[in-house]
């Protein structure tokens, strides 16, 4: 391996929006995420809507009446 071209690899803290904290190793010291394995619907088995930047509201505003009436079929 060449010296001086590889990034530093150190202990990292990952913080989820649900409050879960994960300790691991990474090239970044710490960062936050929106969904982790503790709150993701696939792992928990519970249905949960995750709205990113108001996408659900924008969809309902644009297509809400058509979607409710069944005109989208």
N, CA, C and O atoms as a MOPAC input file, in Angstrom:
PM7 MOZYME 1SCF
protein

 N      0.83100 1    -1.17900 1     0.00000 1
 C      0.00000 1     0.00000 1     0.00000 1
 C      0.87600 1     1.24300 1     0.00000 1
 O      1.91100 1     1.29200 1     0.66500 1
 N      0.45100 1     2.23400 1    -0.74600 1
 C      1.16600 1     3.50500 1    -0.77000 1
 C      0.84900 1     4.28000 1     0.50400 1
 O     -0.27200 1     4.22000 1     1.01200 1
 N      1.81400 1     4.98900 1     1.00600 1
 C      1.62800 1     5.78100 1     2.21400 1
 C      1.13300 1     7.17500 1     1.84400 1
 O      1.53500 1     7.74900 1     0.83100 1
 N      0.25300 1     7.70300 1     2.68800 1
 C     -0.20600 1     9.07000 1     2.53600 1
 C     -1.39100 1     9.27700 1     1.60300 1
 O     -1.82200 1    10.41800 1     1.43600 1
 N     -1.94400 1     8.22500 1     0.98300 1
 C     -3.07600 1     8.41400 1     0.07100 1
 C     -4.38000 1     7.87000 1     0.63600 1
 O     -5.44200 1     8.10700 1     0.06000 1
 N     -4.32400 1     7.15400 1     1.73600 1
 C     -5.52000 1     6.54900 1     2.30700 1
 C     -6.10400 1     7.44400 1     3.39800 1
 O     -5.35300 1     8.05100 1     4.16200 1
 N     -7.43700 1     7.53400 1     3.48100 1
 C     -8.05300 1     8.38400 1     4.52000 1
 C     -7.91000 1     7.76400 1     5.90300 1
 O     -7.69400 1     6.56000 1     6.04200 1
 N     -8.03500 1     8.60500 1     6.91800 1
 C     -7.99800 1     8.13300 1     8.30600 1
 C     -9.25400 1     7.33000 1     8.59500 1
 O    -10.34800 1     7.71600 1     8.18400 1
 N     -9.10600 1     6.23300 1     9.29000 1
 C    -10.20100 1     5.33300 1     9.64600 1
 C    -10.29200 1     5.31600 1    11.15900 1
 O     -9.40500 1     4.77600 1    11.82000 1
 N    -11.35000 1     5.89800 1    11.72700 1
 C    -11.45800 1     6.03500 1    13.16500 1
 C    -12.86500 1     5.71800 1    13.64500 1
 O    -13.76700 1     5.47100 1    12.84400 1
 N    -13.04000 1     5.72700 1    14.96100 1
 C    -14.32700 1     5.42000 1    15.57000 1
 C    -15.34900 1     6.48400 1    15.17900 1
 O    -15.05300 1     7.67800 1    15.20300 1
 N    -16.56300 1     6.03800 1    14.81600 1
 C    -17.60200 1     6.93500 1    14.33200 1
 C    -18.89600 1     6.69700 1    15.09000 1
 O    -19.17200 1     5.58400 1    15.53800 1
 N    -19.69500 1     7.76400 1    15.23100 1
 C    -20.99200 1     7.68700 1    15.88900 1
 C    -22.06700 1     8.04000 1    14.87300 1
 O    -22.03000 1     9.11000 1    14.26600 1
 N    -23.02600 1     7.13300 1    14.68800 1
 C    -24.14500 1     7.35600 1    13.78700 1
 C    -25.38400 1     7.56100 1    14.64600 1
 O    -25.71100 1     6.71800 1    15.48100 1
 N    -26.08000 1     8.69100 1    14.44200 1
 C    -27.26300 1     9.01300 1    15.21900 1
 C    -28.48400 1     9.01500 1    14.30400 1
 O    -28.49000 1     9.70200 1    13.28300 1
 N    -29.51400 1     8.25300 1    14.66100 1
 C    -30.75000 1     8.17400 1    13.88400 1
 C    -31.73200 1     9.23100 1    14.38100 1
 O    -31.61000 1     9.73100 1    15.50000 1
 N    -32.69700 1     9.56000 1    13.54300 1
 C    -33.73400 1    10.52200 1    13.92200 1
 C    -34.59800 1     9.99900 1    15.06300 1
 O    -35.18100 1    10.79000 1    15.80500 1
 N    -34.69100 1     8.67500 1    15.21400 1
 C    -35.48500 1     8.08800 1    16.29600 1
 C    -34.74500 1     8.12300 1    17.63200 1
 O    -35.33400 1     7.82500 1    18.67100 1
 N    -33.46200 1     8.48500 1    17.61600 1
 C    -32.68600 1     8.56200 1    18.84900 1
 C    -31.70400 1     7.43000 1    19.02700 1
 O    -30.91800 1     7.45100 1    19.97500 1
 N    -31.71700 1     6.45400 1    18.16400 1
 C    -30.80700 1     5.32700 1    18.24900 1
 C    -29.39000 1     5.77200 1    17.89600 1
 O    -29.19300 1     6.48100 1    16.90900 1
 N    -28.41000 1     5.36400 1    18.68700 1
 C    -27.01000 1     5.71500 1    18.45800 1
 C    -26.24200 1     4.43800 1    18.17300 1
 O    -26.33500 1     3.47000 1    18.92800 1
 N    -25.47800 1     4.43200 1    17.08000 1
 C    -24.70800 1     3.26400 1    16.65400 1
 C    -23.23600 1     3.64100 1    16.63400 1
 O    -22.86100 1     4.65100 1    16.03900 1
 N    -22.40400 1     2.83800 1    17.27700 1
 C    -20.96500 1     3.05100 1    17.28100 1
 C    -20.33800 1     2.11500 1    16.26100 1
 O    -20.60100 1     0.91200 1    16.28100 1
 N    -19.50900 1     2.65400 1    15.36600 1
 C    -18.84600 1     1.86000 1    14.34600 1
 C    -17.55300 1     2.54800 1    13.94400 1
 O    -17.13900 1     3.50800 1    14.59500 1
 N    -16.91700 1     2.08400 1    12.90100 1
 C    -15.70500 1     2.70200 1    12.37700 1
 C    -15.97200 1     3.20400 1    10.97900 1
 O    -16.63300 1     2.53200 1    10.18800 1
 N    -15.45700 1     4.39400 1    10.66400 1
 C    -15.69100 1     5.00200 1     9.37000 1
 C    -14.61500 1     6.04900 1     9.10700 1
 O    -13.79800 1     6.35900 1     9.97400 1
 N    -14.63600 1     6.58600 1     7.88700 1
 C    -13.72700 1     7.68200 1     7.56200 1
 C    -14.30800 1     9.01600 1     8.01800 1
 O    -13.58400 1    10.00900 1     8.08700 1
 N    -15.60200 1     9.05600 1     8.32900 1
 C    -16.25400 1    10.25500 1     8.86000 1
 C    -16.38300 1    10.11000 1    10.37100 1
 O    -16.69400 1     9.02200 1    10.85500 1
 N    -16.15200 1    11.18300 1    11.12700 1
 C    -16.20400 1    11.04800 1    12.59400 1
 C    -17.60500 1    10.79600 1    13.14800 1
 O    -17.76500 1     9.96000 1    14.03700 1
 N    -18.61900 1    11.49500 1    12.64700 1
 C    -19.99000 1    11.26500 1    13.10100 1
 C    -20.95300 1    11.85700 1    12.09000 1
 O    -20.62800 1    12.82900 1    11.40800 1
 N    -22.14900 1    11.26500 1    11.99100 1
 C    -23.17800 1    11.77100 1    11.10000 1
 C    -24.52700 1    11.25500 1    11.54300 1
 O    -24.61900 1    10.32100 1    12.33900 1
 N    -25.58600 1    11.87600 1    11.01600 1
 C    -26.94300 1    11.47700 1    11.39100 1
 C    -27.67500 1    10.92700 1    10.17900 1
 O    -27.39400 1    11.29800 1     9.03900 1
 N    -28.62500 1    10.02600 1    10.45000 1
 C    -29.41300 1     9.39600 1     9.40600 1
 C    -30.88800 1     9.53200 1     9.75500 1
 O    -31.23100 1     9.83600 1    10.89800 1
 N    -31.76000 1     9.30900 1     8.78200 1
 C    -33.19800 1     9.43700 1     9.01500 1
 C    -33.83300 1     8.12800 1     9.48100 1
 O    -34.73600 1     8.14400 1    10.31800 1
 N    -33.37300 1     7.00200 1     8.95100 1
 C    -33.96900 1     5.70700 1     9.27800 1
 C    -32.85200 1     4.70500 1     9.56900 1
 O    -31.87300 1     4.61600 1     8.82800 1
 N    -33.01500 1     3.95100 1    10.65900 1
 C    -32.06100 1     2.89400 1    11.00100 1
 C    -32.80800 1     1.56400 1    11.10500 1
 O    -34.01300 1     1.50500 1    10.86000 1
 N    -32.10700 1     0.52300 1    11.46100 1
 C    -32.73500 1    -0.79500 1    11.56200 1
 C    -33.71300 1    -0.87200 1    12.73500 1
 O    -34.57600 1    -1.75000 1    12.75300 1
 N    -33.59700 1     0.02100 1    13.70400 1
 C    -34.50800 1     0.01000 1    14.85100 1
 C    -35.86900 1     0.62200 1    14.51600 1
 O    -36.85900 1     0.31800 1    15.18200 1
 N    -35.93200 1     1.48600 1    13.48700 1
 C    -37.20300 1     2.14000 1    13.17100 1
 C    -37.66000 1     1.89600 1    11.72900 1
 O    -38.71000 1     2.40300 1    11.33300 1
 N    -36.91100 1     1.14400 1    10.94300 1
 C    -37.31000 1     0.86900 1     9.55300 1
 C    -38.45700 1    -0.14300 1     9.53400 1
 O    -38.40000 1    -1.14700 1    10.24500 1
 N    -39.51000 1     0.10700 1     8.72100 1
 C    -40.66600 1    -0.79300 1     8.69200 1
 C    -40.32400 1    -2.22800 1     8.28900 1
 O    -40.99500 1    -3.15900 1     8.73600 1
 N    -39.31500 1    -2.42900 1     7.47200 1
 C    -38.94600 1    -3.78700 1     7.06100 1
 C    -38.48400 1    -4.61200 1     8.25700 1
 O    -38.82500 1    -5.79000 1     8.36300 1
 N    -37.71800 1    -4.01000 1     9.15000 1
 C    -37.18700 1    -4.73300 1    10.30100 1
 C    -38.16400 1    -4.77100 1    11.46700 1
 O    -38.15500 1    -5.73200 1    12.23700 1
 N    -39.01000 1    -3.74600 1    11.61800 1
 C    -39.93400 1    -3.70500 1    12.74800 1
 C    -41.24900 1    -4.41100 1    12.45700 1
 O    -41.91100 1    -4.86900 1    13.38800 1
 N    -41.64600 1    -4.51200 1    11.19500 1
 C    -42.89600 1    -5.13900 1    10.82600 1
 C    -44.08900 1    -4.21800 1    10.97200 1
 O    -45.22700 1    -4.66600 1    10.83200 1
 N    -43.86300 1    -2.95200 1    11.24800 1
 C    -44.93500 1    -1.98200 1    11.40200 1
 C    -44.92200 1    -1.02300 1    10.22200 1
 O    -43.86500 1    -0.55600 1     9.79900 1
 N    -46.11200 1    -0.73200 1     9.69200 1
 C    -46.23200 1     0.20400 1     8.57900 1
 C    -46.07500 1     1.61800 1     9.10500 1
 O    -46.72600 1     1.99800 1    10.07800 1
 N    -45.21600 1     2.39500 1     8.46900 1
 C    -44.98800 1     3.76300 1     8.90800 1
 C    -44.65400 1     4.59800 1     7.67200 1
 O    -43.81300 1     4.21400 1     6.85900 1
 N    -45.31900 1     5.73500 1     7.54400 1
 C    -45.04200 1     6.61400 1     6.42400 1
 C    -43.91500 1     7.57100 1     6.80800 1
 O    -43.95500 1     8.21400 1     7.85600 1
 N    -42.92300 1     7.64800 1     5.94700 1
 C    -41.81400 1     8.55900 1     6.16500 1
 C    -41.91800 1     9.63400 1     5.10200 1
 O    -41.73200 1     9.36400 1     3.91600 1
 N    -42.21000 1    10.83600 1     5.52200 1
 C    -42.40100 1    11.95000 1     4.59800 1
 C    -41.11400 1    12.76200 1     4.53300 1
 O    -40.68400 1    13.34300 1     5.53000 1
 N    -40.51200 1    12.79700 1     3.36800 1
 C    -39.29700 1    13.55100 1     3.16700 1
 C    -39.62200 1    14.81800 1     2.39900 1
 O    -40.06900 1    14.76600 1     1.25300 1
 N    -39.40000 1    15.92900 1     3.02500 1
 C    -39.56900 1    17.25700 1     2.42000 1
 C    -40.98800 1    17.49000 1     1.91700 1
 O    -41.17000 1    18.14700 1     0.89200 1
 N    -42.00000 1    16.96900 1     2.60900 1
 C    -43.38900 1    17.23900 1     2.26900 1
 C    -43.87300 1    16.60700 1     0.98400 1
 O    -44.76800 1    17.15500 1     0.34000 1
 N    -43.32800 1    15.49700 1     0.59300 1
 C    -43.70900 1    14.85000 1    -0.66900 1
 C    -45.13400 1    14.33500 1    -0.65300 1
 O    -45.83300 1    14.40000 1    -1.66500 1
 N    -45.57200 1    13.82000 1     0.49800 1
 C    -46.94300 1    13.30900 1     0.58700 1
 C    -47.93000 1    14.45500 1     0.42900 1
 O    -48.92500 1    14.33200 1    -0.28600 1
 N    -47.65400 1    15.57300 1     1.10000 1
 C    -48.54700 1    16.72600 1     0.98600 1
 C    -48.58900 1    17.26000 1    -0.44500 1
 O    -49.65300 1    17.61000 1    -0.95500 1
 N    -47.42200 1    17.31800 1    -1.08700 1
 C    -47.39900 1    17.79300 1    -2.47700 1
 C    -48.17100 1    16.85200 1    -3.39500 1
 O    -48.87200 1    17.31000 1    -4.29700 1
 N    -48.05400 1    15.54000 1    -3.17800 1
 C    -48.79300 1    14.58000 1    -3.99400 1
 C    -50.29000 1    14.74300 1    -3.78300 1
 O    -51.05200 1    14.78200 1    -4.74900 1
 N    -50.71900 1    14.83900 1    -2.52300 1
 C    -52.14300 1    14.97800 1    -2.23000 1
 C    -52.68900 1    16.30800 1    -2.75200 1
 O    -53.83900 1    16.37500 1    -3.18400 1
 N    -51.88400 1    17.35000 1    -2.71600 1
 C    -52.31800 1    18.64600 1    -3.23900 1
 C    -52.50000 1    18.58500 1    -4.74900 1
 O    -53.44100 1    19.16500 1    -5.29100 1
 N    -51.59800 1    17.88100 1    -5.42500 1
 C    -51.62900 1    17.81600 1    -6.88800 1
 C    -52.64200 1    16.79200 1    -7.39500 1
 O    -53.39300 1    17.07600 1    -8.32800 1
 N    -52.66700 1    15.60900 1    -6.79100 1
 C    -53.50000 1    14.50800 1    -7.28600 1
 C    -54.55200 1    14.04000 1    -6.28200 1
 O    -55.19900 1    13.01900 1    -6.51600 1
 N    -54.73800 1    14.73800 1    -5.19900 1
 C    -55.60300 1    14.28600 1    -4.10800 1
 C    -57.01500 1    13.94000 1    -4.52100 1
 O    -57.49800 1    12.86200 1    -4.17600 1
 N    -57.70300 1    14.81600 1    -5.25000 1
 C    -59.08700 1    14.55500 1    -5.63500 1
 C    -59.18900 1    13.38700 1    -6.60400 1
 O    -60.07000 1    12.54000 1    -6.45500 1
 N    -58.31200 1    13.32800 1    -7.58400 1
 C    -58.32000 1    12.22700 1    -8.55400 1
 C    -57.99600 1    10.90500 1    -7.87100 1
 O    -58.59200 1     9.87300 1    -8.18300 1
 N    -57.06200 1    10.94100 1    -6.95300 1
 C    -56.64400 1     9.72200 1    -6.27700 1
 C    -57.75700 1     9.16600 1    -5.38700 1
 O    -57.94800 1     7.95200 1    -5.32100 1
 N    -58.48000 1    10.03600 1    -4.71200 1
 C    -59.55700 1     9.60400 1    -3.82200 1
 C    -60.74600 1     9.05800 1    -4.60100 1
 O    -61.40400 1     8.12200 1    -4.14800 1
 N    -61.03100 1     9.63700 1    -5.77800 1
 C    -62.17700 1     9.20500 1    -6.57600 1
 C    -61.92100 1     7.94700 1    -7.38300 1
 O    -62.86000 1     7.34700 1    -7.90600 1
 N    -60.65700 1     7.53300 1    -7.49500 1
 C    -60.33600 1     6.33400 1    -8.24700 1
 C    -60.15900 1     6.58900 1    -9.72700 1
 O    -60.26100 1     5.65900 1   -10.52700 1
 N    -59.89700 1     7.81900 1   -10.10700 1
 C    -59.70200 1     8.14900 1   -11.51600 1
 C    -58.32500 1     7.77500 1   -12.02000 1
 O    -58.06600 1     7.89500 1   -13.21700 1
 N    -57.43600 1     7.32800 1   -11.15700 1
 C    -56.07800 1     7.02400 1   -11.56300 1
 C    -55.92700 1     5.61900 1   -12.12600 1
 O    -54.81400 1     5.23100 1   -12.48300 1
 N    -56.98300 1     4.85500 1   -12.21800 1
 C    -56.89600 1     3.46300 1   -12.67500 1
 C    -56.87400 1     3.34200 1   -14.16200 1
 O    -56.80300 1     2.23200 1   -14.69000 1

